[in-house]
Amino acid sequence: QVQLVESGGGFMQAGGSLRLSCAASGRTFSYAMGWFRQAPGKEREFVGGISPSGAGKRYADSVNGRFTMSRDNAKNTVYLQMNSLKPEDTAVYSCAARRSVVISTDPKNYDYWGQGTQVTVSS
């Protein structure tokens, strides 16, 4: 089994940057990974996904061009670089892993989840 722990969240003014990290206790080198976010009263939504090698990436339209995913399989860690942050990016961000090489935008297709880290962006 895989355990995921996110870090790097915090407070930031609009236009600023944050980098989130997701450290895995188990091996995820063959798993596609995703970042999701959820604001109060809203459904969890897909942010981005990355293939096992890191070569394949997908992003939600709302973050495309601003957010970048990467992974360091030697450290068993996935990152989400968030630039040009907007107040509407405020949410709890969670990383997830699925027992597949294919990225999915559906959170129901992911098997392992971290506890989440809060990102708050002020205007």
N, CA, C and O atoms as a GROMACS GRO file, in nm:
protein
  492
    1GLN      N    1   0.082  -0.119   0.000
    1GLN     CA    2   0.000   0.000   0.000
    1GLN      C    3   0.087   0.125   0.000
    1GLN      O    4   0.206   0.121   0.031
    2VAL      N    5   0.024   0.236  -0.036
    2VAL     CA    6   0.092   0.364  -0.048
    2VAL      C    7   0.031   0.463   0.051
    2VAL      O    8  -0.091   0.472   0.064
    3GLN      N    9   0.118   0.536   0.119
    3GLN     CA   10   0.075   0.647   0.202
    3GLN      C   11   0.135   0.775   0.147
    3GLN      O   12   0.253   0.779   0.113
    4LEU      N   13   0.053   0.879   0.138
    4LEU     CA   14   0.092   1.006   0.078
    4LEU      C   15   0.079   1.117   0.180
    4LEU      O   16  -0.019   1.123   0.254
    5VAL      N   17   0.178   1.206   0.184
    5VAL     CA   18   0.177   1.318   0.276
    5VAL      C   19   0.210   1.445   0.198
    5VAL      O   20   0.318   1.457   0.140
    6GLU      N   21   0.117   1.540   0.198
    6GLU     CA   22   0.137   1.668   0.129
    6GLU      C   23   0.200   1.769   0.224
    6GLU      O   24   0.184   1.761   0.346
    7SER      N   25   0.271   1.864   0.166
    7SER     CA   26   0.326   1.976   0.241
    7SER      C   27   0.344   2.093   0.146
    7SER      O   28   0.336   2.078   0.025
    8GLY      N   29   0.369   2.210   0.203
    8GLY     CA   30   0.399   2.328   0.124
    8GLY      C   31   0.286   2.428   0.110
    8GLY      O   32   0.305   2.535   0.053
    9GLY      N   33   0.169   2.395   0.162
    9GLY     CA   34   0.059   2.489   0.156
    9GLY      C   35   0.081   2.606   0.250
    9GLY      O   36   0.171   2.605   0.334
   10GLY      N   37  -0.003   2.707   0.235
   10GLY     CA   38   0.008   2.824   0.319
   10GLY      C   39  -0.069   2.940   0.262
   10GLY      O   40  -0.162   2.923   0.183
   11PHE      N   41  -0.029   3.060   0.303
   11PHE     CA   42  -0.094   3.183   0.260
   11PHE      C   43  -0.009   3.254   0.157
   11PHE      O   44   0.114   3.258   0.167
   12MET      N   45  -0.076   3.310   0.057
   12MET     CA   46  -0.004   3.381  -0.048
   12MET      C   47  -0.095   3.487  -0.108
   12MET      O   48  -0.216   3.467  -0.121
   13GLN      N   49  -0.036   3.600  -0.144
   13GLN     CA   50  -0.110   3.702  -0.215
   13GLN      C   51  -0.131   3.663  -0.360
   13GLN      O   52  -0.052   3.587  -0.417
   14ALA      N   53  -0.237   3.714  -0.419
   14ALA     CA   54  -0.261   3.691  -0.561
   14ALA      C   55  -0.139   3.730  -0.642
   14ALA      O   56  -0.078   3.834  -0.618
   15GLY      N   57  -0.106   3.647  -0.738
   15GLY     CA   58   0.011   3.669  -0.821
   15GLY      C   59   0.136   3.599  -0.771
   15GLY      O   60   0.235   3.592  -0.843
   16GLY      N   61   0.132   3.548  -0.650
   16GLY     CA   62   0.246   3.481  -0.592
   16GLY      C   63   0.255   3.335  -0.632
   16GLY      O   64   0.176   3.286  -0.713
   17SER      N   65   0.352   3.266  -0.574
   17SER     CA   66   0.378   3.126  -0.608
   17SER      C   67   0.394   3.041  -0.483
   17SER      O   68   0.439   3.088  -0.379
   18LEU      N   69   0.356   2.916  -0.496
   18LEU     CA   70   0.378   2.816  -0.394
   18LEU      C   71   0.415   2.686  -0.463
   18LEU      O   72   0.375   2.661  -0.577
   19ARG      N   73   0.491   2.602  -0.394
   19ARG     CA   74   0.520   2.469  -0.444
   19ARG      C   75   0.475   2.367  -0.341
   19ARG      O   76   0.522   2.367  -0.227
   20LEU      N   77   0.385   2.280  -0.383
   20LEU     CA   78   0.338   2.172  -0.298
   20LEU      C   79   0.418   2.046  -0.325
   20LEU      O   80   0.459   2.020  -0.438
   21SER      N   81   0.440   1.969  -0.220
   21SER     CA   82   0.510   1.842  -0.231
   21SER      C   83   0.421   1.730  -0.181
   21SER      O   84   0.340   1.750  -0.091
   22CYS      N   85   0.437   1.615  -0.240
   22CYS     CA   86   0.365   1.496  -0.198
   22CYS      C   87   0.466   1.384  -0.186
   22CYS      O   88   0.516   1.333  -0.286
   23ALA      N   89   0.495   1.344  -0.063
   23ALA     CA   90   0.590   1.238  -0.036
   23ALA      C   91   0.517   1.107  -0.013
   23ALA      O   92   0.421   1.101   0.063
   24ALA      N   93   0.563   1.003  -0.080
   24ALA     CA   94   0.501   0.871  -0.069
   24ALA      C   95   0.588   0.779   0.014
   24ALA      O   96   0.711   0.777   0.000
   25SER      N   97   0.524   0.702   0.101
   25SER     CA   98   0.598   0.604   0.181
   25SER      C   99   0.620   0.474   0.106
   25SER      O  100   0.716   0.402   0.134
   26GLY      N  101   0.533   0.444   0.012
   26GLY     CA  102   0.548   0.326  -0.072
   26GLY      C  103   0.596   0.365  -0.210
   26GLY      O  104   0.601   0.483  -0.245
   27ARG      N  105   0.631   0.265  -0.287
   27ARG     CA  106   0.680   0.290  -0.422
   27ARG      C  107   0.566   0.328  -0.515
   27ARG      O  108   0.466   0.256  -0.524
   28THR      N  109   0.580   0.439  -0.583
   28THR     CA  110   0.480   0.487  -0.678
   28THR      C  111   0.537   0.505  -0.817
   28THR      O  112   0.477   0.573  -0.900
   29PHE      N  113   0.651   0.447  -0.844
   29PHE     CA  114   0.720   0.470  -0.971
   29PHE      C  115   0.641   0.421  -1.091
   29PHE      O  116   0.664   0.467  -1.203
   30SER      N  117   0.549   0.328  -1.070
   30SER     CA  118   0.468   0.275  -1.179
   30SER      C  119   0.324   0.329  -1.177
   30SER      O  120   0.240   0.282  -1.253
   31TYR      N  121   0.297   0.426  -1.093
   31TYR     CA  122   0.163   0.481  -1.077
   31TYR      C  123   0.151   0.620  -1.137
   31TYR      O  124   0.242   0.703  -1.124
   32ALA      N  125   0.040   0.645  -1.203
   32ALA     CA  126   0.005   0.782  -1.235
   32ALA      C  127  -0.036   0.854  -1.107
   32ALA      O  128  -0.096   0.795  -1.017
   33MET      N  129  -0.002   0.982  -1.099
   33MET     CA  130  -0.031   1.062  -0.981
   33MET      C  131  -0.115   1.183  -1.021
   33MET      O  132  -0.108   1.232  -1.133
   34GLY      N  133  -0.194   1.229  -0.927
   34GLY     CA  134  -0.277   1.345  -0.953
   34GLY      C  135  -0.281   1.440  -0.835
   34GLY      O  136  -0.258   1.401  -0.721
   35TRP      N  137  -0.311   1.565  -0.865
   35TRP     CA  138  -0.343   1.665  -0.765
   35TRP      C  139  -0.489   1.706  -0.783
   35TRP      O  140  -0.535   1.729  -0.895
   36PHE      N  141  -0.559   1.714  -0.672
   36PHE     CA  142  -0.698   1.758  -0.670
   36PHE      C  143  -0.714   1.867  -0.566
   36PHE      O  144  -0.630   1.881  -0.476
   37ARG      N  145  -0.820   1.944  -0.578
   37ARG     CA  146  -0.847   2.046  -0.478
   37ARG      C  147  -0.996   2.052  -0.448
   37ARG      O  148  -1.079   2.016  -0.531
   38GLN      N  149  -1.026   2.098  -0.328
   38GLN     CA  150  -1.165   2.108  -0.285
   38GLN      C  151  -1.182   2.232  -0.197
   38GLN      O  152  -1.115   2.246  -0.095
   39ALA      N  153  -1.270   2.319  -0.239
   39ALA     CA  154  -1.307   2.435  -0.161
   39ALA      C  155  -1.432   2.405  -0.081
   39ALA      O  156  -1.509   2.317  -0.120
   40PRO      N  157  -1.456   2.475   0.031
   40PRO     CA  158  -1.575   2.450   0.112
   40PRO      C  159  -1.703   2.460   0.030
   40PRO      O  160  -1.724   2.557  -0.043
   41GLY      N  161  -1.789   2.360   0.043
   41GLY     CA  162  -1.916   2.359  -0.027
   41GLY      C  163  -1.909   2.320  -0.173
   41GLY      O  164  -2.010   2.320  -0.242
   42LYS      N  165  -1.790   2.285  -0.221
   42LYS     CA  166  -1.774   2.248  -0.361
   42LYS      C  167  -1.719   2.107  -0.372
   42LYS      O  168  -1.660   2.054  -0.278
   43GLU      N  169  -1.740   2.048  -0.487
   43GLU     CA  170  -1.690   1.914  -0.512
   43GLU      C  171  -1.540   1.917  -0.537
   43GLU      O  172  -1.484   2.017  -0.580
   44ARG      N  173  -1.478   1.804  -0.509
   44ARG     CA  174  -1.336   1.790  -0.539
   44ARG      C  175  -1.316   1.796  -0.691
   44ARG      O  176  -1.390   1.734  -0.766
   45GLU      N  177  -1.216   1.871  -0.733
   45GLU     CA  178  -1.191   1.886  -0.876
   45GLU      C  179  -1.047   1.854  -0.911
   45GLU      O  180  -0.955   1.872  -0.831
   46PHE      N  181  -1.031   1.805  -1.031
   46PHE     CA  182  -0.900   1.771  -1.084
   46PHE      C  183  -0.818   1.896  -1.108
   46PHE      O  184  -0.869   1.994  -1.163
   47VAL      N  185  -0.692   1.893  -1.068
   47VAL     CA  186  -0.599   2.002  -1.093
   47VAL      C  187  -0.497   1.963  -1.199
   47VAL      O  188  -0.480   2.033  -1.299
   48GLY      N  189  -0.430   1.851  -1.178
   48GLY     CA  190  -0.332   1.804  -1.273
   48GLY      C  191  -0.296   1.660  -1.247
   48GLY      O  192  -0.320   1.607  -1.139
   49GLY      N  193  -0.237   1.598  -1.347
   49GLY     CA  194  -0.193   1.460  -1.336
   49GLY      C  195  -0.061   1.441  -1.407
   49GLY      O  196  -0.025   1.518  -1.496
   50ILE      N  197   0.012   1.337  -1.368
   50ILE     CA  198   0.142   1.311  -1.426
   50ILE      C  199   0.161   1.160  -1.441
   50ILE      O  200   0.120   1.083  -1.354
   51SER      N  201   0.222   1.120  -1.550
   51SER     CA  202   0.247   0.980  -1.578
   51SER      C  203   0.361   0.927  -1.492
   51SER      O  204   0.432   1.006  -1.431
   52PRO      N  205   0.379   0.795  -1.486
   52PRO     CA  206   0.486   0.740  -1.402
   52PRO      C  207   0.625   0.795  -1.433
   52PRO      O  208   0.704   0.819  -1.341
   53SER      N  209   0.656   0.815  -1.560
   53SER     CA  210   0.787   0.866  -1.597
   53SER      C  211   0.801   1.017  -1.580
   53SER      O  212   0.912   1.069  -1.576
   54GLY      N  213   0.689   1.085  -1.568
   54GLY     CA  214   0.690   1.230  -1.562
   54GLY      C  215   0.680   1.296  -1.698
   54GLY      O  216   0.670   1.419  -1.706
   55ALA      N  217   0.681   1.219  -1.805
   55ALA     CA  218   0.678   1.275  -1.938
   55ALA      C  219   0.538   1.319  -1.980
   55ALA      O  220   0.523   1.414  -2.056
   56GLY      N  221   0.436   1.250  -1.931
   56GLY     CA  222   0.300   1.284  -1.965
   56GLY      C  223   0.234   1.365  -1.855
   56GLY      O  224   0.243   1.329  -1.738
   57LYS      N  225   0.168   1.474  -1.894
   57LYS     CA  226   0.104   1.562  -1.796
   57LYS      C  227  -0.029   1.612  -1.850
   57LYS      O  228  -0.045   1.631  -1.971
   58ARG      N  229  -0.124   1.632  -1.761
   58ARG     CA  230  -0.252   1.690  -1.795
   58ARG      C  231  -0.289   1.791  -1.688
   58ARG      O  232  -0.257   1.773  -1.570
   59TYR      N  233  -0.358   1.897  -1.729
   59TYR     CA  234  -0.399   2.001  -1.636
   59TYR      C  235  -0.543   2.042  -1.661
   59TYR      O  236  -0.593   2.036  -1.773
   60ALA      N  237  -0.609   2.083  -1.556
   60ALA     CA  238  -0.739   2.144  -1.571
   60ALA      C  239  -0.726   2.276  -1.645
   60ALA      O  240  -0.624   2.344  -1.634
   61ASP      N  241  -0.830   2.312  -1.720
   61ASP     CA  242  -0.827   2.438  -1.793
   61ASP      C  243  -0.805   2.558  -1.700
   61ASP      O  244  -0.743   2.657  -1.739
   62SER      N  245  -0.856   2.548  -1.579
   62SER     CA  246  -0.848   2.659  -1.486
   62SER      C  247  -0.706   2.689  -1.438
   62SER      O  248  -0.679   2.799  -1.391
   63VAL      N  249  -0.616   2.591  -1.450
   63VAL     CA  250  -0.480   2.609  -1.401
   63VAL      C  251  -0.376   2.596  -1.512
   63VAL      O  252  -0.258   2.623  -1.489
   64ASN      N  253  -0.417   2.554  -1.628
   64ASN     CA  254  -0.324   2.532  -1.738
   64ASN      C  255  -0.247   2.661  -1.770
   64ASN      O  256  -0.306   2.768  -1.786
   65GLY      N  257  -0.116   2.648  -1.778
   65GLY     CA  258  -0.031   2.763  -1.802
   65GLY      C  259   0.020   2.829  -1.676
   65GLY      O  260   0.115   2.907  -1.681
   66ARG      N  261  -0.041   2.799  -1.563
   66ARG     CA  262   0.001   2.856  -1.436
   66ARG      C  263   0.063   2.753  -1.343
   66ARG      O  264   0.157   2.783  -1.269
   67PHE      N  265   0.010   2.631  -1.346
   67PHE     CA  266   0.057   2.524  -1.258
   67PHE      C  267   0.138   2.423  -1.338
   67PHE      O  268   0.110   2.399  -1.456
   68THR      N  269   0.238   2.364  -1.274
   68THR     CA  270   0.322   2.263  -1.337
   68THR      C  271   0.346   2.148  -1.241
   68THR      O  272   0.385   2.169  -1.126
   69MET      N  273   0.323   2.027  -1.289
   69MET     CA  274   0.354   1.909  -1.209
   69MET      C  275   0.488   1.851  -1.249
   69MET      O  276   0.529   1.861  -1.365
   70SER      N  277   0.554   1.790  -1.153
   70SER     CA  278   0.678   1.718  -1.178
   70SER      C  279   0.689   1.607  -1.075
   70SER      O  280   0.616   1.605  -0.976
   71ARG      N  281   0.780   1.515  -1.099
   71ARG     CA  282   0.802   1.410  -1.001
   71ARG      C  283   0.948   1.369  -0.999
   71ARG      O  284   1.018   1.374  -1.100
   72ASP      N  285   0.991   1.328  -0.883
   72ASP     CA  286   1.126   1.278  -0.862
   72ASP      C  287   1.110   1.138  -0.807
   72ASP      O  288   1.089   1.119  -0.687
   73ASN      N  289   1.119   1.040  -0.894
   73ASN     CA  290   1.093   0.903  -0.852
   73ASN      C  291   1.200   0.850  -0.758
   73ASN      O  292   1.172   0.761  -0.677
   74ALA      N  293   1.322   0.902  -0.766
   74ALA     CA  294   1.426   0.860  -0.673
   74ALA      C  295   1.392   0.900  -0.530
   74ALA      O  296   1.427   0.830  -0.435
   75LYS      N  297   1.322   1.013  -0.515
   75LYS     CA  298   1.278   1.059  -0.384
   75LYS      C  299   1.134   1.020  -0.354
   75LYS      O  300   1.082   1.049  -0.246
   76ASN      N  301   1.070   0.956  -0.451
   76ASN     CA  302   0.931   0.914  -0.436
   76ASN      C  303   0.842   1.033  -0.399
   76ASN      O  304   0.759   1.025  -0.308
   77THR      N  305   0.860   1.141  -0.471
   77THR     CA  306   0.792   1.266  -0.440
   77THR      C  307   0.737   1.329  -0.567
   77THR      O  308   0.802   1.328  -0.672
   78VAL      N  309   0.617   1.384  -0.557
   78VAL     CA  310   0.552   1.456  -0.665
   78VAL      C  311   0.534   1.600  -0.622
   78VAL      O  312   0.509   1.628  -0.505
   79TYR      N  313   0.547   1.692  -0.717
   79TYR     CA  314   0.539   1.834  -0.688
   79TYR      C  315   0.431   1.901  -0.771
   79TYR      O  316   0.396   1.857  -0.880
   80LEU      N  317   0.379   2.009  -0.716
   80LEU     CA  318   0.289   2.096  -0.790
   80LEU      C  319   0.339   2.239  -0.772
   80LEU      O  320   0.324   2.298  -0.665
   81GLN      N  321   0.398   2.294  -0.877
   81GLN     CA  322   0.442   2.432  -0.876
   81GLN      C  323   0.326   2.520  -0.918
   81GLN      O  324   0.272   2.503  -1.028
   82MET      N  325   0.287   2.613  -0.834
   82MET     CA  326   0.172   2.698  -0.858
   82MET      C  327   0.221   2.842  -0.871
   82MET      O  328   0.271   2.900  -0.775
   83ASN      N  329   0.206   2.898  -0.989
   83ASN     CA  330   0.244   3.036  -1.016
   83ASN      C  331   0.120   3.119  -1.049
   83ASN      O  332   0.014   3.065  -1.080
   84SER      N  333   0.136   3.249  -1.042
   84SER     CA  334   0.027   3.342  -1.074
   84SER      C  335  -0.101   3.304  -1.001
   84SER      O  336  -0.208   3.295  -1.062
   85LEU      N  337  -0.089   3.282  -0.873
   85LEU     CA  338  -0.203   3.235  -0.794
   85LEU      C  339  -0.316   3.337  -0.792
   85LEU      O  340  -0.293   3.458  -0.792
   86LYS      N  341  -0.437   3.284  -0.790
   86LYS     CA  342  -0.558   3.365  -0.786
   86LYS      C  343  -0.639   3.329  -0.662
   86LYS      O  344  -0.625   3.218  -0.611
   87PRO      N  345  -0.722   3.420  -0.613
   87PRO     CA  346  -0.806   3.386  -0.498
   87PRO      C  347  -0.890   3.261  -0.520
   87PRO      O  348  -0.915   3.187  -0.425
   88GLU      N  349  -0.935   3.237  -0.641
   88GLU     CA  350  -1.015   3.119  -0.669
   88GLU      C  351  -0.936   2.989  -0.662
   88GLU      O  352  -0.994   2.881  -0.672
   89ASP      N  353  -0.803   2.997  -0.646
   89ASP     CA  354  -0.722   2.878  -0.623
   89ASP      C  355  -0.728   2.832  -0.478
   89ASP      O  356  -0.678   2.725  -0.445
   90THR      N  357  -0.789   2.911  -0.391
   90THR     CA  358  -0.798   2.876  -0.250
   90THR      C  359  -0.876   2.746  -0.232
   90THR      O  360  -0.990   2.734  -0.277
   91ALA      N  361  -0.814   2.650  -0.167
   91ALA     CA  362  -0.874   2.518  -0.149
   91ALA      C  363  -0.779   2.431  -0.068
   91ALA      O  364  -0.665   2.468  -0.042
   92VAL      N  365  -0.829   2.316  -0.028
   92VAL     CA  366  -0.744   2.210   0.025
   92VAL      C  367  -0.695   2.128  -0.093
   92VAL      O  368  -0.775   2.075  -0.171
   93TYR      N  369  -0.565   2.116  -0.106
   93TYR     CA  370  -0.504   2.043  -0.216
   93TYR      C  371  -0.459   1.906  -0.168
   93TYR      O  372  -0.390   1.894  -0.066
   94SER      N  373  -0.499   1.803  -0.241
   94SER     CA  374  -0.465   1.666  -0.206
   94SER      C  375  -0.395   1.598  -0.322
   94SER      O  376  -0.431   1.620  -0.438
   95CYS      N  377  -0.297   1.516  -0.292
   95CYS     CA  378  -0.237   1.434  -0.396
   95CYS      C  379  -0.293   1.294  -0.388
   95CYS      O  380  -0.341   1.250  -0.284
   96ALA      N  381  -0.287   1.226  -0.499
   96ALA     CA  382  -0.347   1.094  -0.509
   96ALA      C  383  -0.266   1.008  -0.605
   96ALA      O  384  -0.198   1.058  -0.695
   97ALA      N  385  -0.275   0.878  -0.585
   97ALA     CA  386  -0.209   0.781  -0.672
   97ALA      C  387  -0.310   0.676  -0.716
   97ALA      O  388  -0.401   0.640  -0.641
   98ARG      N  389  -0.292   0.629  -0.836
   98ARG     CA  390  -0.376   0.520  -0.884
   98ARG      C  391  -0.292   0.408  -0.940
   98ARG      O  392  -0.183   0.430  -0.993
   99ARG      N  393  -0.343   0.287  -0.927
   99ARG     CA  394  -0.271   0.169  -0.974
   99ARG      C  395  -0.289   0.154  -1.124
   99ARG      O  396  -0.348   0.057  -1.173
  100SER      N  397  -0.237   0.251  -1.194
  100SER     CA  398  -0.246   0.257  -1.339
  100SER      C  399  -0.140   0.352  -1.390
  100SER      O  400  -0.095   0.441  -1.317
  101VAL      N  401  -0.099   0.333  -1.514
  101VAL     CA  402  -0.005   0.426  -1.577
  101VAL      C  403  -0.078   0.542  -1.644
  101VAL      O  404  -0.013   0.634  -1.693
  102VAL      N  405  -0.211   0.538  -1.646
  102VAL     CA  406  -0.291   0.636  -1.718
  102VAL      C  407  -0.344   0.742  -1.622
  102VAL      O  408  -0.399   0.709  -1.517
  103ILE      N  409  -0.326   0.867  -1.658
  103ILE     CA  410  -0.381   0.977  -1.580
  103ILE      C  411  -0.533   0.980  -1.596
  103ILE      O  412  -0.585   0.962  -1.706
  104SER      N  413  -0.603   1.003  -1.487
  104SER     CA  414  -0.747   1.020  -1.489
  104SER      C  415  -0.783   1.152  -1.422
  104SER      O  416  -0.717   1.194  -1.327
  105THR      N  417  -0.889   1.216  -1.472
  105THR     CA  418  -0.939   1.338  -1.411
  105THR      C  419  -1.045   1.310  -1.305
  105THR      O  420  -1.089   1.402  -1.235
  106ASP      N  421  -1.086   1.186  -1.293
  106ASP     CA  422  -1.192   1.147  -1.201
  106ASP      C  423  -1.131   1.101  -1.069
  106ASP      O  424  -1.056   1.004  -1.068
  107PRO      N  425  -1.162   1.168  -0.957
  107PRO     CA  426  -1.103   1.127  -0.830
  107PRO      C  427  -1.141   0.986  -0.788
  107PRO      O  428  -1.070   0.923  -0.711
  108LYS      N  429  -1.253   0.936  -0.839
  108LYS     CA  430  -1.296   0.801  -0.802
  108LYS      C  431  -1.203   0.694  -0.858
  108LYS      O  432  -1.206   0.580  -0.814
  109ASN      N  433  -1.120   0.731  -0.954
  109ASN     CA  434  -1.027   0.636  -1.014
  109ASN      C  435  -0.894   0.628  -0.941
  109ASN      O  436  -0.805   0.554  -0.984
  110TYR      N  437  -0.879   0.701  -0.834
  110TYR     CA  438  -0.754   0.700  -0.758
  110TYR      C  439  -0.768   0.616  -0.633
  110TYR      O  440  -0.873   0.614  -0.568
  111ASP      N  441  -0.662   0.546  -0.600
  111ASP     CA  442  -0.665   0.446  -0.494
  111ASP      C  443  -0.608   0.493  -0.361
  111ASP      O  444  -0.648   0.443  -0.256
  112TYR      N  445  -0.518   0.588  -0.364
  112TYR     CA  446  -0.451   0.635  -0.244
  112TYR      C  447  -0.455   0.787  -0.239
  112TYR      O  448  -0.441   0.854  -0.341
  113TRP      N  449  -0.475   0.840  -0.118
  113TRP     CA  450  -0.490   0.984  -0.099
  113TRP      C  451  -0.411   1.033   0.020
  113TRP      O  452  -0.398   0.964   0.121
  114GLY      N  453  -0.358   1.153   0.007
  114GLY     CA  454  -0.296   1.220   0.119
  114GLY      C  455  -0.399   1.293   0.203
  114GLY      O  456  -0.518   1.292   0.172
  115GLN      N  457  -0.352   1.355   0.310
  115GLN     CA  458  -0.443   1.422   0.404
  115GLN      C  459  -0.484   1.561   0.358
  115GLN      O  460  -0.581   1.616   0.410
  116GLY      N  461  -0.413   1.617   0.264
  116GLY     CA  462  -0.443   1.748   0.212
  116GLY      C  463  -0.364   1.858   0.279
  116GLY      O  464  -0.323   1.846   0.394
  117THR      N  465  -0.342   1.966   0.205
  117THR     CA  466  -0.275   2.084   0.258
  117THR      C  467  -0.350   2.208   0.211
  117THR      O  468  -0.389   2.219   0.095
  118GLN      N  469  -0.370   2.302   0.303
  118GLN     CA  470  -0.450   2.421   0.274
  118GLN      C  471  -0.368   2.524   0.197
  118GLN      O  472  -0.255   2.555   0.234
  119VAL      N  473  -0.427   2.575   0.091
  119VAL     CA  474  -0.372   2.687   0.016
  119VAL      C  475  -0.473   2.800   0.020
  119VAL      O  476  -0.588   2.783  -0.020
  120THR      N  477  -0.430   2.916   0.068
  120THR     CA  478  -0.517   3.032   0.076
  120THR      C  479  -0.453   3.148   0.001
  120THR      O  480  -0.340   3.187   0.030
  121VAL      N  481  -0.525   3.202  -0.095
  121VAL     CA  482  -0.475   3.311  -0.178
  121VAL      C  483  -0.562   3.433  -0.155
  121VAL      O  484  -0.683   3.428  -0.175
  122SER      N  485  -0.501   3.541  -0.113
  122SER     CA  486  -0.573   3.664  -0.084
  122SER      C  487  -0.555   3.764  -0.199
  122SER      O  488  -0.452   3.765  -0.266
  123SER      N  489  -0.657   3.846  -0.219
  123SER     CA  490  -0.653   3.946  -0.324
  123SER      C  491  -0.589   4.074  -0.275
  123SER      O  492  -0.577   4.170  -0.351
   0.00000   0.00000   0.00000
